[in-house]
Amino acid sequence: MLAELRENAAIEGVGALRYHRSRMDAEQFNRVSRALADPRRMEILERIASTDELACTTLASESEVSQPTISHHLKELSVAGLIKPRREAKFCYYRLDRKVWAGYLAEMRRRIPGRRKG
């Protein structure tokens, strides 16, 4: 477990080690899990995570679903804490909150540990 924390700290920066020391609370863990249960939201999260920041208009133009549906999915991801919005004039941009993502993965590993050798 300590090796995973060090690896995450190297990826996320020194602050990640402090973040992982406290467990993600059950309410947020459940919000994130529910948000990720929808395949469309998972696709949107993957697209946002593939870049530093992504405009809502870009997501809407790349998607087969309507702009209001995209907005709904973005709201669910935002409420779960997975993405952070930034407004600039009439445009909204989103980025992955990597600390929350790392915390979710750490909590998942804690709840469902890998197989032990032996």
C-alpha positions in Angstrom: 0.0 0.0 0.0 2.8 2.4 0.8 4.4 1.8 -2.6 1.0 2.7 -4.2 0.9 5.9 -2.2 4.4 6.8 -3.1 3.6 6.1 -6.8 0.5 8.3 -6.6 2.5 11.0 -4.8 5.0 11.0 -7.6 2.3 11.3 -10.2 0.1 13.8 -8.4 2.7 15.7 -6.5 3.6 15.8 -2.8 0.1 16.8 -1.8 -1.3 13.5 -3.0 0.4 11.7 -0.2 -1.4 13.9 2.4 -4.7 13.4 0.5 -4.5 9.6 0.6 -3.9 9.5 4.4 -7.6 10.3 5.0 -10.1 7.9 3.5 -12.7 9.1 1.0 -15.9 9.3 2.9 -18.6 6.8 2.1 -21.0 9.4 0.7 -18.5 10.7 -1.8 -17.4 7.2 -2.7 -21.0 6.3 -3.5 -21.6 9.5 -5.5 -18.5 8.8 -7.6 -19.5 5.1 -8.1 -23.0 6.1 -9.2 -21.6 8.7 -11.6 -19.3 6.2 -13.2 -22.0 3.5 -13.5 -23.4 5.3 -16.6 -21.4 4.3 -19.7 -21.9 7.7 -21.3 -20.6 9.6 -18.2 -17.6 7.3 -18.2 -16.9 8.1 -21.9 -17.2 11.8 -21.0 -14.8 11.5 -18.1 -12.3 9.6 -20.2 -12.5 12.4 -22.9 -12.0 15.1 -20.2 -9.1 13.2 -18.6 -7.4 12.9 -22.0 -6.6 16.6 -22.0 -5.8 19.4 -19.5 -9.2 21.0 -20.0 -12.1 20.6 -22.4 -14.9 22.9 -23.4 -18.5 21.8 -23.0 -19.1 22.9 -26.7 -16.4 20.5 -27.8 -17.9 17.6 -25.9 -21.3 18.4 -27.4 -20.0 18.6 -31.0 -18.2 15.3 -30.6 -21.2 13.5 -29.1 -24.2 11.7 -30.5 -26.4 13.0 -27.8 -28.0 16.4 -27.3 -26.3 19.3 -25.6 -28.8 19.3 -22.7 -28.0 15.6 -22.1 -24.2 16.4 -22.1 -24.9 19.1 -19.6 -26.8 16.7 -17.4 -23.9 14.2 -17.4 -21.4 17.0 -16.7 -23.5 18.1 -13.7 -23.5 14.6 -12.3 -19.7 14.2 -12.7 -19.3 17.6 -11.1 -21.6 16.8 -8.1 -19.6 13.6 -7.6 -16.4 15.8 -7.5 -14.7 14.1 -10.4 -14.5 17.2 -12.6 -14.1 20.9 -11.9 -15.8 23.6 -14.1 -14.3 26.9 -15.1 -16.3 29.6 -16.7 -14.9 32.1 -19.2 -17.5 34.5 -20.6 -20.3 32.3 -21.9 -18.2 29.2 -22.2 -17.6 26.5 -19.6 -14.5 24.3 -19.5 -14.0 21.1 -17.5 -11.0 19.3 -16.1 -10.5 16.1 -14.2 -10.0 16.6 -10.4 -7.0 14.2 -10.2 -7.0 14.3 -6.4 -10.5 13.0 -6.2 -9.8 10.4 -8.9 -6.7 9.2 -7.0 -8.7 9.1 -3.7 -11.4 7.1 -5.4 -8.9 4.6 -6.8 -7.2 4.3 -3.4 -10.5 3.8 -1.6 -11.4 1.1 -4.2 -8.1 -0.7 -3.6 -8.7 -0.5 0.2 -12.2 -1.9 -0.2 -11.3 -4.6 -2.8 -7.7 -5.6 -2.2 -5.8 -7.6 -4.8 -5.1 -11.2 -4.4 -2.4 -12.1 -1.9 0.4 -14.3 -3.0 0.9 -17.6 -1.3 
